[in-house]
Amino acid sequence: MNEKDPRAVRTKNLIKESFAKLLEEKDFKYITIKDITTKATINRATFYAHYLDKYILLEELIIDRFEEMLPIKISSAINLNEDIIKELILFLYEYNIYFYQRCKIDSTSIASIVDNLLRSKIDNLIEKTLKSMADRDEIDYKDINILVKIISSSIYSSSQYCYSNKNDKEHTIEKTLNFIMNGIKAKV
């Protein structure tokens, strides 16, 4: 199947939209392929021509929404400064609100899929930015891998904490920024 064919693109979008609506109505674990095909008014063969299963569809939906919501300021960042870090935390906080309050996801196994995909996307953004900084000799290339893990974990954990403790959001962001920025500037 030609993924660039306008009919294929329309069908995939129809499947994703139908699936997103179903996620608002019931928990992922109770959604069947029949539910998706009925909502999308397609047959099972059409669904399977585009997706192996509902897990692949969920992953694509998570990534699509992430990329749609991601501010250009973050995706085009060439410096990892306080402003970008704060924007990332707030973006992930907003993404959590969007995703978990709209979608009925009670299964911890599905939550881990969401978390893993988001962590991977954040890792990639941080790595791209750090490589840009290394190109300008602001940081050492050999430190990039460990910095990616430390920084993205801090950002992701901070956004999760903000989501769980909404009253403490500003304080959490301030503490995370202080921790990350002082860690980046530290020479070992």
C-alpha positions, 0 to 999 in steps of 0.5 A: 500500500502506498502510504502517500496515496491520498485515499490511504492517508484519509483512511488512516486519519479516519481510523485514528480519529475514530480510535481517539473518540473511542478512547474518550468513551472507554478504556483502551483494554476494552476497545476492540478492532470491531469497535474501531472499524464500526466507528470508522465505517470500514471493514477489518481488512482495511484496518489491518491493511494500515495497522497490525493491531490497536497497540501500533495504532495507539503508538502512532496516535500518541506520537502524532498528538505529541508532534502536533502539540509540540511548540516550534520554540522547543522543536527548533531549539539550539540551546538548552537554557532555562526557558526551553527547559521550562517550556518542555516541562509545561508542554509535557504537563499540558500533554498529560492533561490532554492525554490522560483527562481525555482518554480513558486509560486505566491500564498500567501497561498502557500508561507505560507505553505512553510514558516510554514513547514520550520519554523517547521523544524527549530524549531525541529533542534533548539529544538534538539540542545538546549536539547543537551545543557540542558543535559550538564547543559549549559541552563535550560530545562524550557527555551527550548520552549521559546528559540526555538521560539525566536531563530528560529524566528530570524534565519528564519526572518534573512534568509528571510531578506537576501533573500529580501535584498541580498546586506545587507546579511553579515550585517544582519547575523552579527546583528542576530548572535549578538542578538541571542548569547547575548540573549542565554548568558543572565541570567535572 
